[in-house]
Amino acid sequence: MAALWQAASRSFPGIQGPVTGVSMNASNPRVLLVGYNGANNTGAEALLLSDIEDVRAVLGAEAHITVPTLNEQNLRRYLKESANLSIARIPSLFFAAIDKLIKEHDMLFLVEGSTYMDTWSSALLWLYLWATRCAHAAGKLSLTYAVDAGEVRSPFNRRLVRTEASKTDLIIVRARAAAERLRSFGVRAPIEVTADNAFTFRPERQDEGWVQRDWPEAAGRGLVGLAVVDPYQWPVSMRLWGRREDCYKWPYYFSRSPERTRATEALAARYAALADALVAQHGKAVALIGMEQLDESFAQMVLRRMAHADQARLFSARDHNASQMTVLLRGLDLLVTSRYHACVLSLAAQVPQVAVGHDLRLKTIYGELGLLDRYFFDPSDPDLSQLLADRVEELLARPAPVRGLLRRGYVEHTAQAKRNRELLRRFVQARGWEVAA
């Protein structure tokens, strides 16, 4: 993998150091938003739409925004092109395409929450670092917009983060712990701490009540959501071939082994048992929530193992946009989540929740909310089934204490998220750019 980065670097001899004297269109800027766009991922969709609102509010409606994507068809489901908004398709091997796009724009925004981590894939980390490297070389402004930093396991990747992220003009992260991680990696760029921009996301009024209309049988019983993830398929690695069912997008494949498969099946059985108890003992309906399309297969595995599968439904980001998924999340009586943005987007309604987490993003926000010690569990914990059963019973019986923590956390995080727009305004004004009134 490291050889691929080095080969790409050699293929673009112009990317060696900053270029001075590059003209910028400060009154009608061209802005490139690089993130996990078009993956049918609820969190990425909510972030992108909120970020576009901020760009328009600060730089004006005439600013031209380009959104690159590996999945153009998916992105067009929720993002419409216009005179000042373009969608750019990029290939899986993205180096040349990103270099070209950077040179055609005035400013780079990195907008994906999972920017500085290789938990999911080194390739995604490289996409964001490569864009930063290209922007620095071309003399273009660059910033990360309320992103996160997590585990970077590879020594090579840690060196890349240190050298390439340090070339960013401004890094805005969504947690103090993320800033501390970047500094521990040796990143020297200026860093500001705010909160996730999805806290400013607003569902469409037309989507209010859609779950009750779509599933009226569940309305009077109460609905519990399980936002499930298969943690044993990560990270995605690059291979020339593999099983079709393990292919994320060629040449990237999920991690698979007999041991991982057994762990996946055991976790699915635990979720199914929990869902059945919610139906049989509490009379609840169960929403299996796929916050990203790729969560569907694991959610279906859980559903197949349920004795009361007729009392459950799968809701996927493939079929429902971020507005609809947010309405679903905020209408729950209780949430069991392995997804960071299921936590974030449900927080406005103070939905009582417990997490089964395998990456630092969810663990970090649970720490900030005061939920970490009692309501956060590792998926490999041998006592997971009993721990989940106990906490679910507790939250259904006495939700008020946790709701109080969630209410306070929502107010604090929303206030911090609103600083993102102000930091952007100050950033561009300091460089002589025009801003909207």
VENDAUR-V164997 format. One record per residue. N is the residue number from 0. PSI is psi in whole degrees, -180 to 180 (999 if undefined). Layout:
# VENDAUR-V164997
((N:PSI) (N:PSI))
This chain:
# VENDAUR-V164997
((0:-44) (1:-34) (2:-32) (3:-45) (4:-46) (5:-38) (6:-41) (7:-40) (8:-40) (9:-27) (10:-15) (11:78) (12:-20) (13:-19) (14:74) (15:-34) (16:172) (17:144) (18:128) (19:159) (20:15) (21:129) (22:143) (23:144) (24:81) (25:-24) (26:-20) (27:66) (28:156) (29:119) (30:132) (31:121) (32:104) (33:123) (34:-161) (35:60) (36:134) (37:16) (38:10) (39:54) (40:118) (41:-45) (42:-46) (43:-37) (44:-47) (45:-42) (46:-49) (47:-46) (48:-39) (49:-39) (50:-39) (51:-41) (52:-43) (53:-42) (54:-45) (55:-42) (56:-34) (57:-46) (58:-8) (59:162) (60:-19) (61:-11) (62:135) (63:124) (64:133) (65:133) (66:107) (67:152) (68:149) (69:-16) (70:79) (71:-42) (72:-43) (73:-44) (74:-36) (75:-12) (76:-35) (77:0) (78:122) (79:132) (80:152) (81:-173) (82:-29) (83:21) (84:122) (85:149) (86:130) (87:120) (88:133) (89:151) (90:170) (91:-38) (92:96) (93:-3) (94:-51) (95:-41) (96:-42) (97:-41) (98:-43) (99:-45) (100:-41) (101:-45) (102:-21) (103:-2) (104:167) (105:-27) (106:140) (107:127) (108:128) (109:119) (110:0) (111:131) (112:-44) (113:55) (114:-56) (115:74) (116:151) (117:24) (118:-43) (119:-42) (120:139) (121:-31) (122:-40) (123:-43) (124:-44) (125:-36) (126:-46) (127:-40) (128:-36) (129:-42) (130:-42) (131:-44) (132:-44) (133:-41) (134:-42) (135:-44) (136:-35) (137:0) (138:27) (139:148) (140:145) (141:141) (142:155) (143:140) (144:91) (145:58) (146:-176) (147:163) (148:130) (149:-144) (150:134) (151:99) (152:-35) (153:129) (154:-39) (155:-45) (156:-37) (157:-39) (158:-40) (159:-44) (160:-45) (161:-47) (162:-43) (163:-42) (164:-28) (165:-14) (166:-1) (167:140) (168:-35) (169:130) (170:118) (171:121) (172:161) (173:10) (174:145) (175:-36) (176:-33) (177:-41) (178:-41) (179:-38) (180:-44) (181:-42) (182:-35) (183:-26) (184:-14) (185:16) (186:131) (187:-3) (188:154) (189:139) (190:132) (191:148) (192:125) (193:-125) (194:167) (195:134) (196:-13) (197:-16) (198:-20) (199:0) (200:135) (201:123) (202:156) (203:140) (204:-35) (205:-18) (206:-6) (207:131) (208:8) (209:-32) (210:-43) (211:-37) (212:-36) (213:-31) (214:69) (215:-26) (216:-28) (217:-14) (218:-43) (219:-7) (220:-20) (221:145) (222:129) (223:134) (224:137) (225:101) (226:91) (227:152) (228:143) (229:102) (230:-13) (231:2) (232:-2) (233:153) (234:165) (235:136) (236:161) (237:125) (238:153) (239:-30) (240:165) (241:-176) (242:139) (243:-40) (244:-15) (245:2) (246:121) (247:-59) (248:120) (249:135) (250:35) (251:128) (252:145) (253:155) (254:129) (255:146) (256:162) (257:-39) (258:-44) (259:-40) (260:-43) (261:-39) (262:-40) (263:-47) (264:-38) (265:-41) (266:-41) (267:-41) (268:-38) (269:-43) (270:-41) (271:-42) (272:-41) (273:-44) (274:-42) (275:-39) (276:-38) (277:-37) (278:-53) (279:-38) (280:-25) (281:-4) (282:20) (283:152) (284:154) (285:126) (286:114) (287:116) (288:119) (289:94) (290:-18) (291:148) (292:-37) (293:-10) (294:-13) (295:-46) (296:-38) (297:-40) (298:-40) (299:-34) (300:-42) (301:-46) (302:-41) (303:-25) (304:-5) (305:137) (306:-27) (307:47) (308:-23) (309:-12) (310:14) (311:155) (312:151) (313:127) (314:118) (315:148) (316:-14) (317:-32) (318:-21) (319:135) (320:177) (321:-35) (322:-48) (323:-41) (324:-34) (325:-42) (326:-42) (327:-49) (328:-40) (329:-10) (330:6) (331:151) (332:-28) (333:146) (334:131) (335:117) (336:142) (337:5) (338:129) (339:-48) (340:-17) (341:-40) (342:-52) (343:-49) (344:-20) (345:-12) (346:-29) (347:-28) (348:5) (349:48) (350:120) (351:141) (352:159) (353:148) (354:143) (355:98) (356:147) (357:5) (358:164) (359:-19) (360:-50) (361:-39) (362:-40) (363:-47) (364:-31) (365:-34) (366:-42) (367:-33) (368:-9) (369:21) (370:-6) (371:-50) (372:-33) (373:-24) (374:15) (375:129) (376:150) (377:138) (378:-21) (379:2) (380:124) (381:-21) (382:18) (383:-45) (384:-46) (385:-39) (386:-45) (387:-44) (388:-43) (389:-45) (390:-37) (391:-45) (392:-45) (393:-46) (394:-35) (395:-35) (396:-39) (397:75) (398:-19) (399:-46) (400:-42) (401:-37) (402:-37) (403:-43) (404:-41) (405:-38) (406:-46) (407:-43) (408:-39) (409:-45) (410:-46) (411:-46) (412:-37) (413:-40) (414:-41) (415:-39) (416:-33) (417:-15) (418:-20) (419:-45) (420:-40) (421:-39) (422:-39) (423:-42) (424:-47) (425:-38) (426:-48) (427:-33) (428:-37) (429:-19) (430:15) (431:15) (432:150) (433:144) (434:156) (435:150) (436:999))
